[in-house]
Amino acid sequence: MALDLKPPIPAMEAQSVDEIPAGEQWQYEPKWDGFRCIAFRDGKDIQLQSKSGQPLARYFPEVVDQLRALKAQFFVLDSELVIPVDGALSFDELLHRIHPAASRVKKLSAEHPATMIVFDLLAGKDGKSLLDSPLNERRKRLEQFAELNFRKQNGVRLSPATTSLKQAKQWFQAPGSDLDGIIAKRLDLHYASGDRTGMRKIKRERTADCVVGGFRYAEKGKVVGSLLLGLYDNAGLLNHVGFCSGLKAEERPALTKKLEKLVHPPGFTGHAPGGPSRWSTRRSSEWQPLKPNLVVEVAYDHVSGERFRHGTRLVRWRPDKVPDQCKMEQLQQKAARSAWKLI
């Protein structure tokens, strides 16, 4: 017996939408906040592949051991790697794993073992590919596979799934949850690598009121390109926590004039925006410090290391808000056990 599928396999991707799609043709799953991982077992050979096709096994040796302990000798699983810490999922712990020193990885894996949450079966215990099978068939096969293999494995778990829109909305709207959002998949479609037509993702958003501590000019034309956001810590220092771009083109000239009148160092009195990097141009690494007069409400998805992990979306300007009220504590999320308890 041999495995039909070999790494790398392009991962099936989702199209971002604002609303959870409704209809009998949809299956809903939690969107976990972790690293996408496709796991291959071909007898004694076990490989882990990232979403981009890169090998992951050296960073998660405990997951390799967990997969080796499964009864099945041949399979391909699509999954998410997560690391639970104190009942909540920690993306920062995942980032720490991508380290060149094997000794460091070994230490971290012992302190906080990763869990593989499996949501698709791409090849079963017979090694035969299921890529051309519809999702409803793959899900049935996955549940049977999990019943035989995951029962006593704490580190490999089956992700819940439902065809109930009501249940999906309850997952999405759960207060205090660290769930990343909801994934909706067409039950009648095969595993379409690189095709976004059969899968939708709806991400949770949170909001925070931030001080505009600076700005960067756009790459072309001397108009504002992005706002640099800050929050005050307990010592009264304004710390840079992220940026907000996507400003409307027609509003940029007037906004630029408004901001240029407020240019005044230092802008940020605590952690300041970083300098040039290999990804930045000369202009993108430069920024203009502002008097801390302006407040904006922004929407964000995740926080890592007391910073917004991704760029934020401008919700509205807050002239009614006093800058001193914009505190770091807004980013201190309560331990969210509800999402982890789903499995």
Backbone hydrogen bonds, N-H to C=O, Kabsch-Sander energy under -0.5 kcal/mol:
donor,donor_aa,acceptor,acceptor_aa,energy
4,D,127,G,-3.0
11,A,51,K,-0.6
15,Q,196,R,-0.6
15,Q,199,M,-2.5
17,V,201,K,-2.2
26,W,23,G,-1.5
27,Q,185,K,-2.7
28,Y,162,T,-3.7
29,E,183,I,-2.5
31,K,181,G,-2.4
32,W,30,P,-0.8
34,G,32,W,-1.4
35,F,81,L,-2.3
36,R,34,G,-0.5
37,C,79,S,-2.5
38,I,49,Q,-2.5
39,A,37,C,-0.6
39,A,77,L,-2.8
40,F,47,Q,-3.0
41,R,75,F,-2.7
42,D,45,D,-2.9
43,G,73,Q,-2.6
44,K,42,D,-0.5
45,D,42,D,-1.6
46,I,44,K,-0.5
47,Q,40,F,-2.3
49,Q,38,I,-2.4
50,S,54,Q,-3.3
51,K,36,R,-0.6
53,G,50,S,-1.7
56,L,48,L,-2.4
57,A,48,L,-0.7
59,Y,56,L,-1.7
60,F,56,L,-0.8
60,F,57,A,-1.0
63,V,60,F,-0.7
64,V,60,F,-1.5
65,D,61,P,-2.0
66,Q,62,E,-2.1
67,L,63,V,-2.5
68,R,64,V,-2.2
69,A,65,D,-1.3
70,L,67,L,-1.2
75,F,41,R,-1.9
76,V,123,A,-2.0
77,L,39,A,-2.4
78,D,120,D,-2.5
79,S,37,C,-2.2
80,E,117,I,-1.8
81,L,35,F,-3.4
82,V,80,E,-0.5
82,V,115,T,-2.5
85,V,88,A,-3.7
88,A,85,V,-1.5
90,S,83,I,-2.9
91,F,89,L,-0.6
94,L,90,S,-0.9
95,L,91,F,-2.1
96,H,92,D,-2.0
97,R,93,E,-0.9
97,R,94,L,-0.8
98,I,94,L,-0.6
98,I,95,L,-1.0
99,H,97,R,-2.6
102,A,100,P,-0.6
105,V,101,A,-2.0
106,K,102,A,-2.6
107,K,103,S,-2.0
108,L,104,R,-2.4
109,S,105,V,-2.6
110,A,106,K,-1.4
111,E,107,K,-1.8
112,H,108,L,-2.8
115,T,82,V,-3.1
116,M,155,G,-3.1
117,I,80,E,-2.8
117,I,115,T,-0.6
118,V,116,M,-0.7
118,V,157,R,-3.4
119,F,78,D,-2.3
120,D,78,D,-1.5
122,L,76,V,-2.6
122,L,120,D,-0.5
123,A,76,V,-1.4
124,G,128,K,-1.2
127,G,124,G,-2.3
130,L,122,L,-3.3
133,S,130,L,-1.7
135,L,189,L,-1.6
136,N,187,L,-2.4
137,E,134,P,-0.7
138,R,134,P,-2.2
139,R,135,L,-3.3
140,K,136,N,-1.4
141,R,137,E,-2.3
142,L,138,R,-2.6
143,E,139,R,-2.5
144,Q,140,K,-1.7
145,F,141,R,-2.5
146,A,142,L,-3.0
147,E,143,E,-2.0
148,L,144,Q,-1.4
149,N,145,F,-1.7
150,F,146,A,-2.5
151,R,146,A,-0.6
153,Q,150,F,-1.8
154,N,152,K,-0.8
156,V,153,Q,-0.6
157,R,116,M,-3.0
159,S,118,V,-3.2
162,T,28,Y,-2.2
165,L,163,T,-0.6
168,A,164,S,-2.1
169,K,165,L,-2.4
170,Q,166,K,-1.7
171,W,167,Q,-2.1
172,F,168,A,-2.3
173,Q,169,K,-2.4
174,A,170,Q,-0.7
174,A,171,W,-0.7
177,S,174,A,-1.5
180,D,31,K,-2.0
181,G,31,K,-0.7
182,I,202,I,-2.6
183,I,29,E,-2.9
184,A,200,R,-2.8
185,K,27,Q,-2.9
186,R,198,G,-2.4
187,L,25,Q,-3.0
189,L,186,R,-0.9
191,Y,131,L,-2.0
192,A,190,H,-1.0
193,S,191,Y,-1.0
194,G,11,A,-1.2
195,D,192,A,-1.8
199,M,196,R,-0.9
200,R,184,A,-3.0
201,K,15,Q,-2.4
202,I,182,I,-2.8
203,K,201,K,-0.5
204,R,180,D,-1.6
206,R,300,Y,-3.2
208,A,298,V,-2.1
210,C,208,A,-0.6
210,C,296,V,-3.2
211,V,230,G,-2.6
212,V,294,L,-2.4
213,G,211,V,-1.1
213,G,228,L,-1.8
214,G,228,L,-1.0
215,F,288,Q,-1.6
216,R,226,S,-2.3
218,A,223,V,-3.2
223,V,221,G,-2.0
225,G,216,R,-3.5
226,S,216,R,-1.7
227,L,244,C,-2.8
228,L,214,G,-2.9
229,L,227,L,-0.5
229,L,242,G,-2.7
230,G,211,V,-2.5
231,L,239,N,-2.0
232,Y,326,C,-2.9
233,D,237,L,-2.1
236,G,233,D,-1.8
239,N,231,L,-3.0
239,N,237,L,-0.7
240,H,271,H,-3.3
241,V,229,L,-2.6
242,G,229,L,-0.9
244,C,227,L,-2.1
245,S,312,T,-0.8
251,E,248,K,-1.2
252,R,248,K,-0.9
252,R,249,A,-0.7
255,L,251,E,-2.1
256,T,252,R,-2.9
257,K,253,P,-1.8
258,K,254,A,-1.9
259,L,255,L,-2.5
260,E,256,T,-2.7
261,K,257,K,-1.2
262,L,259,L,-1.6
263,V,260,E,-0.9
264,H,289,P,-1.7
268,F,266,P,-1.9
270,G,238,L,-2.6
280,S,277,S,-1.0
285,S,281,T,-1.4
286,E,283,R,-1.2
288,Q,215,F,-3.2
290,L,213,G,-2.1
291,K,262,L,-2.3
293,N,291,K,-2.5
294,L,291,K,-0.5
296,V,210,C,-2.6
297,E,316,R,-3.1
298,V,208,A,-2.6
298,V,296,V,-0.5
299,A,313,R,-2.8
300,Y,206,R,-3.2
304,S,307,R,-2.9
307,R,304,S,-0.6
308,F,241,V,-3.1
309,R,302,H,-2.2
312,T,243,F,-2.1
313,R,299,A,-2.3
315,V,297,E,-2.8
316,R,297,E,-1.5
318,R,295,V,-3.0
321,K,318,R,-1.6
325,Q,322,V,-2.3
326,C,323,P,-2.2
327,K,325,Q,-1.4
328,M,232,Y,-2.6
330,Q,327,K,-1.5
331,L,328,M,-2.4
332,Q,329,E,-1.3
333,Q,331,L,-1.3
337,R,335,A,-0.8
341,K,337,R,-2.0
342,L,338,S,-0.5
342,L,339,A,-1.3
343,I,340,W,-1.3
